[in-house]
């Protein structure tokens, strides 16, 4: 009896982990779509270091994106943050001080 209960608890725990992972994958998929949509060539967007950070009741997808400029050359990876349905994608602009660095450090800090 104890073994059955233990197996049930372990099984439910593993199922819950899979659901959470699936939710994160959906958030990442939506964020990639949102970020790519504001790029010059959305189909050329490359992503790396993607992660989901829970900030209060909101989930923020943080990572890096590389895209092509108007000449067709990749410009290099830059940081971004996005929260599908809550926050338009924010992409770091290395040429201006628009407060991105502060927002990224607050919204994308790892626990």
Residue pairs with C-beta under 8 A, 6 or more apart in sequence:
24 52
24 59
27 52
27 59
27 61
27 84
28 50
28 52
28 61
30 61
30 84
30 85
31 50
31 61
31 63
31 82
31 83
31 84
31 89
32 45
32 47
32 50
34 82
34 84
34 88
34 89
35 45
35 47
35 65
35 80
35 82
35 89
35 91
36 42
36 43
36 45
36 65
36 67
37 89
38 89
38 91
39 45
39 65
39 67
39 68
40 67
40 68
40 69
40 70
41 67
41 68
41 72
44 67
44 68
44 74
45 65
45 66
45 67
46 65
46 66
46 67
46 74
46 77
47 63
47 64
47 65
47 66
48 63
48 64
48 66
48 77
49 62
49 63
49 64
50 61
50 62
50 63
51 61
51 62
51 63
51 108
51 110
52 59
52 60
52 61
52 62
53 59
53 60
53 61
53 62
53 107
53 108
53 109
53 110
53 111
54 60
55 107
58 83
58 86
58 87
59 83
60 81
60 82
60 83
60 87
60 107
60 108
61 81
61 82
61 83
61 84
62 79
62 80
62 81
62 104
62 107
62 108
63 79
63 80
64 77
64 78
64 79
64 80
65 77
65 78
65 80
65 91
66 74
66 75
66 76
66 77
66 78
67 74
67 75
68 74
68 75
69 75
78 91
78 92
78 93
78 94
79 91
79 92
79 100
79 104
79 108
80 89
80 90
80 91
80 92
81 87
81 89
81 90
81 103
81 104
81 107
81 108
82 88
82 89
82 90
90 100
90 103
90 104
91 100
92 100
92 101
92 104
93 100
